[in-house]
């Protein structure tokens, strides 16, 4: 299994466990993550969740090697798999903490943004790399970043695809805390345990209030994103971007 679910008393540890590929997400991993979020939502013994990656990286995004040959049906299936995971994390009625390190990019960053709190090690580097493979942002990255740091900064990060290191991410308000790399897991588990021991029903109700304060709703935004992504996944630029990534060369985009 490339997704590992561990239980430590009242805390569940959800691990992206494909370190040999830097935890790049495959369609199968998305299904496993979706199943795990549903299981955790329904498990009354679990009162807090820690999401992390095995090895030196949290997640370098989707596995581009498998992103080929999309038609309308397969594009929508891919999008909906990702959306089930994002919604499962964001709407879970218990605290969800992301503990991230190393490269946290693309939809990997989206996974972290969907969590309630984000701890980053001092090795963490974030980037919205979508344009490099001819894609629009997915995993509700545009939604969360706009809510957290404002549309002007979020749009600049999308258009530039530049790297944001942990100290800047903290300054911008995209993460909650920067932790020395060697202490990341310990700090994440300690925070998850603290929350699990608290009034989690009240926290769940508070989370619903915060979701109500975010406009538009996540569900409305995900529907818009699914329409956009179903088109862009079939574009010539995405096919060229994915091919260039696999062949380790500069892409030749034509704008359609």
Secondary structure, DSSP 8 states (H G I E B T S, - for coil): --EEEEEETTEEEEEE--GGGTT-B-HHHHHHHHHHHHHHHH-TT--EEEEEESSS-SB--B-GGG-----HHHHHHHHHHHHHHHHHHHT-SSEEEEEE-SEEEHHHHHHHHTSSEEEEETT-EEE--GGGGT----TTHHHHHHHHH-HHHHHHHHHH---EEHHHHHHHTS-SEEE-GGGHHHHHHHHHHHHHTS-HHHHHHHHHHHHHHSSS-HHHHHHHHHHHHHHHTTSHHHHHHHHHHHHTS-------
